[in-house]
Amino acid sequence: MKNYIIDGNNLIYKIKSFKKLLSNNNNQATRDKLAFMIDDFFYGRKVNVTLHFDGYESMPVKLSNIKIVYSMNEKADAKIKRQIDSSKNPRNIIVVSSDLEIKNFARVNGCQVLSSNEFSAMLNSLLSKKAEDEKANTSLSTESWEKLFGGK
């Protein structure tokens, strides 16, 4: 099973739709939105996902597909490195970060690496497709309505 380790602080700044939240200094709301977005992205996939943030959790968030780790008194980078170090099979790990030190550490340990830009593009692409699918499923053409309800 693949294990994703995501540098949340790094990824937040790569998602364009978060700029307004970030400009309002609403860090927890931005973290929560990212967590929900990632949870939705991995829905139904057989993967383990750990999302790392610096600092402390202000309010717990219930998610079905991911685990959130707050670094508390240390940097999230240190916790990410420890998680990689403690893995029995680092080849099954995909690290998402644009932090050069984290990326190099992951590669040296045999992990796959995705930049935050690459992963945010994947997130945006899938979520845009889901939004389009939902819109297509909820909107019927005039012709369909007429067939359903015996119009003209």
PyRosetta script that sets phi, psi and omega in degrees:
from pyrosetta import init, pose_from_sequence

init()
pose = pose_from_sequence("MKNYIIDGNNLIYKIKSFKKLLSNNNNQATRDKLAFMIDDFFYGRKVNVTLHFDGYESMPVKLSNIKIVYSMNEKADAKIKRQIDSSKNPRNIIVVSSDLEIKNFARVNGCQVLSSNEFSAMLNSLLSKKAEDEKANTSLSTESWEKLFGGK")
pose.set_psi(1, 137.3)
pose.set_omega(1, 178.2)
pose.set_phi(2, -74.9)
pose.set_psi(2, 144.3)
pose.set_omega(2, 177.8)
pose.set_phi(3, -122.5)
pose.set_psi(3, 118.3)
pose.set_omega(3, 177.1)
pose.set_phi(4, -95.6)
pose.set_psi(4, 130.7)
pose.set_omega(4, 172.7)
pose.set_phi(5, -116.9)
pose.set_psi(5, 116.6)
pose.set_omega(5, -172.4)
pose.set_phi(6, -115.0)
pose.set_psi(6, 126.6)
pose.set_omega(6, 175.6)
pose.set_phi(7, -82.3)
pose.set_psi(7, 92.1)
pose.set_omega(7, -173.2)
pose.set_phi(8, -61.7)
pose.set_psi(8, -41.4)
pose.set_omega(8, -179.7)
pose.set_phi(9, -61.8)
pose.set_psi(9, -36.3)
pose.set_omega(9, -179.8)
pose.set_phi(10, -72.8)
pose.set_psi(10, -41.7)
pose.set_omega(10, -176.5)
pose.set_phi(11, -69.5)
pose.set_psi(11, -36.6)
pose.set_omega(11, -178.0)
pose.set_phi(12, -52.3)
pose.set_psi(12, -41.2)
pose.set_omega(12, -175.2)
pose.set_phi(13, -78.8)
pose.set_psi(13, -3.0)
pose.set_omega(13, 179.4)
pose.set_phi(14, -100.1)
pose.set_psi(14, -4.6)
pose.set_omega(14, -177.9)
pose.set_phi(15, -102.7)
pose.set_psi(15, 112.6)
pose.set_omega(15, -172.4)
pose.set_phi(16, -59.6)
pose.set_psi(16, -36.0)
pose.set_omega(16, -176.6)
pose.set_phi(17, -69.0)
pose.set_psi(17, -9.1)
pose.set_omega(17, 179.7)
pose.set_phi(18, -91.3)
pose.set_psi(18, -5.2)
pose.set_omega(18, -175.0)
pose.set_phi(19, -56.3)
pose.set_psi(19, -41.2)
pose.set_omega(19, -178.5)
pose.set_phi(20, -66.4)
pose.set_psi(20, -45.5)
pose.set_omega(20, 178.3)
pose.set_phi(21, -60.4)
pose.set_psi(21, -42.7)
pose.set_omega(21, -179.2)
pose.set_phi(22, -66.8)
pose.set_psi(22, -36.2)
pose.set_omega(22, -179.8)
pose.set_phi(23, -69.1)
pose.set_psi(23, -22.5)
pose.set_omega(23, 176.9)
pose.set_phi(24, -89.2)
pose.set_psi(24, 7.2)
pose.set_omega(24, -178.7)
pose.set_phi(25, 54.9)
pose.set_psi(25, 35.0)
pose.set_omega(25, 178.9)
pose.set_phi(26, -98.6)
pose.set_psi(26, 72.3)
pose.set_omega(26, -173.7)
pose.set_phi(27, -61.7)
pose.set_psi(27, -43.9)
pose.set_omega(27, -176.7)
pose.set_phi(28, -67.0)
pose.set_psi(28, -40.5)
pose.set_omega(28, 177.9)
pose.set_phi(29, -62.8)
pose.set_psi(29, -39.0)
pose.set_omega(29, 178.8)
pose.set_phi(30, -66.8)
pose.set_psi(30, -42.8)
pose.set_omega(30, 177.9)
pose.set_phi(31, -61.7)
pose.set_psi(31, -44.5)
pose.set_omega(31, -179.7)
pose.set_phi(32, -62.3)
pose.set_psi(32, -43.7)
pose.set_omega(32, -179.3)
pose.set_phi(33, -62.8)
pose.set_psi(33, -42.1)
pose.set_omega(33, 177.6)
pose.set_phi(34, -62.7)
pose.set_psi(34, -44.3)
pose.set_omega(34, -179.7)
pose.set_phi(35, -60.3)
pose.set_psi(35, -44.9)
pose.set_omega(35, 178.9)
pose.set_phi(36, -65.0)
pose.set_psi(36, -38.7)
pose.set_omega(36, 179.5)
pose.set_phi(37, -63.2)
pose.set_psi(37, -45.3)
pose.set_omega(37, 179.7)
pose.set_phi(38, -67.9)
pose.set_psi(38, -39.7)
pose.set_omega(38, 178.0)
pose.set_phi(39, -59.3)
pose.set_psi(39, -43.4)
pose.set_omega(39, 178.6)
pose.set_phi(40, -66.1)
pose.set_psi(40, -40.7)
pose.set_omega(40, -179.9)
pose.set_phi(41, -59.0)
pose.set_psi(41, -41.1)
pose.set_omega(41, -175.9)
pose.set_phi(42, -93.0)
pose.set_psi(42, 3.3)
pose.set_omega(42, -178.7)
pose.set_phi(43, -55.1)
pose.set_psi(43, 128.1)
pose.set_omega(43, 176.8)
pose.set_phi(44, 81.3)
pose.set_psi(44, -0.5)
pose.set_omega(44, 178.9)
pose.set_phi(45, -96.5)
pose.set_psi(45, 146.8)
pose.set_omega(45, 178.9)
pose.set_phi(46, -91.3)
pose.set_psi(46, 79.9)
pose.set_omega(46, 179.0)
pose.set_phi(47, -141.8)
pose.set_psi(47, 158.5)
pose.set_omega(47, 169.1)
pose.set_phi(48, -103.9)
pose.set_psi(48, 136.6)
pose.set_omega(48, -178.0)
pose.set_phi(49, -130.8)
pose.set_psi(49, 127.9)
pose.set_omega(49, 174.1)
pose.set_phi(50, -120.5)
pose.set_psi(50, 123.6)
pose.set_omega(50, -179.7)
pose.set_phi(51, -107.0)
pose.set_psi(51, 119.4)
pose.set_omega(51, -176.3)
pose.set_phi(52, -103.1)
pose.set_psi(52, 135.3)
pose.set_omega(52, 173.7)
pose.set_phi(53, -130.0)
pose.set_psi(53, 149.4)
pose.set_omega(53, 170.6)
pose.set_phi(54, -73.8)
pose.set_psi(54, 153.8)
pose.set_omega(54, 172.2)
pose.set_phi(55, 87.3)
pose.set_psi(55, -154.0)
pose.set_omega(55, -172.1)
pose.set_phi(56, -115.1)
pose.set_psi(56, 151.7)
pose.set_omega(56, 175.0)
pose.set_phi(57, -78.5)
pose.set_psi(57, 131.9)
pose.set_omega(57, 178.6)
pose.set_phi(58, -95.1)
pose.set_psi(58, -33.3)
pose.set_omega(58, 178.7)
pose.set_phi(59, -151.0)
pose.set_psi(59, 128.9)
pose.set_omega(59, -177.9)
pose.set_phi(60, -64.1)
pose.set_psi(60, 143.8)
pose.set_omega(60, 178.3)
pose.set_phi(61, -118.3)
pose.set_psi(61, 129.2)
pose.set_omega(61, 178.9)
pose.set_phi(62, -89.1)
pose.set_psi(62, 118.8)
pose.set_omega(62, 178.9)
pose.set_phi(63, -130.8)
pose.set_psi(63, 152.1)
pose.set_omega(63, -176.4)
pose.set_phi(64, -95.2)
pose.set_psi(64, -25.2)
pose.set_omega(64, -171.1)
pose.set_phi(65, -113.1)
pose.set_psi(65, -10.2)
pose.set_omega(65, -175.5)
pose.set_phi(66, -135.1)
pose.set_psi(66, 157.7)
pose.set_omega(66, 175.7)
pose.set_phi(67, -112.4)
pose.set_psi(67, 133.4)
pose.set_omega(67, 178.1)
pose.set_phi(68, -104.2)
pose.set_psi(68, 131.6)
pose.set_omega(68, 178.4)
pose.set_phi(69, -119.7)
pose.set_psi(69, 125.0)
pose.set_omega(69, 174.8)
pose.set_phi(70, -101.8)
pose.set_psi(70, 138.3)
pose.set_omega(70, -172.5)
pose.set_phi(71, -76.8)
pose.set_psi(71, -20.1)
pose.set_omega(71, -178.7)
pose.set_phi(72, 59.7)
pose.set_psi(72, -111.0)
pose.set_omega(72, -173.4)
pose.set_phi(73, -88.2)
pose.set_psi(73, 5.4)
pose.set_omega(73, 179.0)
pose.set_phi(74, -129.0)
pose.set_psi(74, 178.6)
pose.set_omega(74, 178.6)
pose.set_phi(75, -83.1)
pose.set_psi(75, 146.6)
pose.set_omega(75, 177.5)
pose.set_phi(76, -59.7)
pose.set_psi(76, -32.4)
pose.set_omega(76, 179.5)
pose.set_phi(77, -56.1)
pose.set_psi(77, -40.5)
pose.set_omega(77, -179.8)
pose.set_phi(78, -65.2)
pose.set_psi(78, -40.6)
pose.set_omega(78, 178.7)
pose.set_phi(79, -68.0)
pose.set_psi(79, -37.8)
pose.set_omega(79, 177.4)
pose.set_phi(80, -62.1)
pose.set_psi(80, -46.7)
pose.set_omega(80, 179.5)
pose.set_phi(81, -61.4)
pose.set_psi(81, -41.5)
pose.set_omega(81, 178.4)
pose.set_phi(82, -64.0)
pose.set_psi(82, -39.0)
pose.set_omega(82, 178.7)
pose.set_phi(83, -64.1)
pose.set_psi(83, -40.3)
pose.set_omega(83, 177.3)
pose.set_phi(84, -65.2)
pose.set_psi(84, -47.1)
pose.set_omega(84, -179.8)
pose.set_phi(85, -57.6)
pose.set_psi(85, -38.3)
pose.set_omega(85, -174.9)
pose.set_phi(86, -84.0)
pose.set_psi(86, -3.4)
pose.set_omega(86, -178.6)
pose.set_phi(87, -72.7)
pose.set_psi(87, 138.5)
pose.set_omega(87, 176.8)
pose.set_phi(88, -76.9)
pose.set_psi(88, -26.3)
pose.set_omega(88, -179.3)
pose.set_phi(89, -140.3)
pose.set_psi(89, 82.7)
pose.set_omega(89, -177.6)
pose.set_phi(90, -61.8)
pose.set_psi(90, -17.6)
pose.set_omega(90, 178.9)
pose.set_phi(91, -67.0)
pose.set_psi(91, -18.3)
pose.set_omega(91, 178.0)
pose.set_phi(92, -90.9)
pose.set_psi(92, 3.9)
pose.set_omega(92, -178.0)
pose.set_phi(93, -98.4)
pose.set_psi(93, 135.6)
pose.set_omega(93, 172.0)
pose.set_phi(94, -117.1)
pose.set_psi(94, 116.0)
pose.set_omega(94, -179.2)
pose.set_phi(95, -97.1)
pose.set_psi(95, 129.4)
pose.set_omega(95, 178.2)
pose.set_phi(96, -109.9)
pose.set_psi(96, 110.0)
pose.set_omega(96, 179.4)
pose.set_phi(97, -167.5)
pose.set_psi(97, 156.4)
pose.set_omega(97, 171.2)
pose.set_phi(98, -112.7)
pose.set_psi(98, 5.3)
pose.set_omega(98, 176.9)
pose.set_phi(99, -73.9)
pose.set_psi(99, 117.1)
pose.set_omega(99, -174.9)
pose.set_phi(100, -57.5)
pose.set_psi(100, -42.3)
pose.set_omega(100, -179.3)
pose.set_phi(101, -62.9)
pose.set_psi(101, -44.2)
pose.set_omega(101, 178.9)
pose.set_phi(102, -65.5)
pose.set_psi(102, -44.8)
pose.set_omega(102, -179.5)
pose.set_phi(103, -61.0)
pose.set_psi(103, -44.6)
pose.set_omega(103, 179.0)
pose.set_phi(104, -64.6)
pose.set_psi(104, -42.8)
pose.set_omega(104, 178.8)
pose.set_phi(105, -60.5)
pose.set_psi(105, -43.6)
pose.set_omega(105, -179.7)
pose.set_phi(106, -63.2)
pose.set_psi(106, -46.2)
pose.set_omega(106, -179.1)
pose.set_phi(107, -63.0)
pose.set_psi(107, -44.4)
pose.set_omega(107, 179.8)
pose.set_phi(108, -59.7)
pose.set_psi(108, -31.6)
pose.set_omega(108, -179.7)
pose.set_phi(109, -89.5)
pose.set_psi(109, 4.1)
pose.set_omega(109, 175.0)
pose.set_phi(110, 90.5)
pose.set_psi(110, 9.6)
pose.set_omega(110, 179.5)
pose.set_phi(111, -81.1)
pose.set_psi(111, 157.8)
pose.set_omega(111, 169.2)
pose.set_phi(112, -84.7)
pose.set_psi(112, 153.1)
pose.set_omega(112, -178.4)
pose.set_phi(113, -131.1)
pose.set_psi(113, 134.8)
pose.set_omega(113, 170.4)
pose.set_phi(114, -120.3)
pose.set_psi(114, 134.5)
pose.set_omega(114, 175.8)
pose.set_phi(115, -72.2)
pose.set_psi(115, 158.3)
pose.set_omega(115, 177.9)
pose.set_phi(116, -61.3)
pose.set_psi(116, -35.0)
pose.set_omega(116, 177.3)
pose.set_phi(117, -63.6)
pose.set_psi(117, -44.2)
pose.set_omega(117, 179.2)
pose.set_phi(118, -62.5)
pose.set_psi(118, -44.9)
pose.set_omega(118, -177.4)
pose.set_phi(119, -69.1)
pose.set_psi(119, -39.3)
pose.set_omega(119, 178.9)
pose.set_phi(120, -64.6)
pose.set_psi(120, -34.6)
pose.set_omega(120, 176.6)
pose.set_phi(121, -65.4)
pose.set_psi(121, -40.2)
pose.set_omega(121, 177.1)
pose.set_phi(122, -63.7)
pose.set_psi(122, -44.1)
pose.set_omega(122, 178.4)
pose.set_phi(123, -59.3)
pose.set_psi(123, -51.2)
pose.set_omega(123, -177.9)
pose.set_phi(124, -62.5)
pose.set_psi(124, -40.4)
pose.set_omega(124, -179.5)
pose.set_phi(125, -63.4)
pose.set_psi(125, -48.6)
pose.set_omega(125, -178.7)
pose.set_phi(126, -66.5)
pose.set_psi(126, -42.8)
pose.set_omega(126, -178.1)
pose.set_phi(127, -68.9)
pose.set_psi(127, -33.3)
pose.set_omega(127, 175.4)
pose.set_phi(128, -66.3)
pose.set_psi(128, -41.0)
pose.set_omega(128, 178.8)
pose.set_phi(129, -63.8)
pose.set_psi(129, -41.7)
pose.set_omega(129, 178.4)
pose.set_phi(130, -62.4)
pose.set_psi(130, -41.6)
pose.set_omega(130, 179.6)
pose.set_phi(131, -64.2)
pose.set_psi(131, -41.1)
pose.set_omega(131, 178.0)
pose.set_phi(132, -64.7)
pose.set_psi(132, -42.7)
pose.set_omega(132, 179.2)
pose.set_phi(133, -62.0)
pose.set_psi(133, -43.3)
pose.set_omega(133, 179.0)
pose.set_phi(134, -62.7)
pose.set_psi(134, -42.1)
pose.set_omega(134, 179.9)
pose.set_phi(135, -64.1)
pose.set_psi(135, -42.9)
pose.set_omega(135, 179.7)
pose.set_phi(136, -65.3)
pose.set_psi(136, -36.1)
pose.set_omega(136, -178.9)
pose.set_phi(137, -74.5)
pose.set_psi(137, -24.5)
pose.set_omega(137, -176.9)
pose.set_phi(138, -98.2)
pose.set_psi(138, -13.5)
pose.set_omega(138, -179.0)
pose.set_phi(139, -108.6)
pose.set_psi(139, 125.6)
pose.set_omega(139, 177.1)
pose.set_phi(140, -105.1)
pose.set_psi(140, 146.0)
pose.set_omega(140, 177.9)
pose.set_phi(141, -72.1)
pose.set_psi(141, 162.9)
pose.set_omega(141, 177.7)
pose.set_phi(142, -57.8)
pose.set_psi(142, -40.6)
pose.set_omega(142, 179.6)
pose.set_phi(143, -61.2)
pose.set_psi(143, -41.4)
pose.set_omega(143, 179.1)
pose.set_phi(144, -64.1)
pose.set_psi(144, -41.4)
pose.set_omega(144, 178.5)
pose.set_phi(145, -62.9)
pose.set_psi(145, -41.8)
pose.set_omega(145, -179.7)
pose.set_phi(146, -64.2)
pose.set_psi(146, -39.1)
pose.set_omega(146, 178.0)
pose.set_phi(147, -65.3)
pose.set_psi(147, -42.5)
pose.set_omega(147, -177.9)
pose.set_phi(148, -67.1)
pose.set_psi(148, -41.1)
pose.set_omega(148, -171.7)
pose.set_phi(149, -112.4)
pose.set_psi(149, 14.2)
pose.set_omega(149, 174.3)
pose.set_phi(150, 66.3)
pose.set_psi(150, 40.8)
pose.set_omega(150, 178.7)
pose.set_phi(151, -71.4)
pose.set_psi(151, -168.1)
pose.set_omega(151, -176.4)
pose.set_phi(152, -27.5)
pose.dump_pdb("model.pdb")
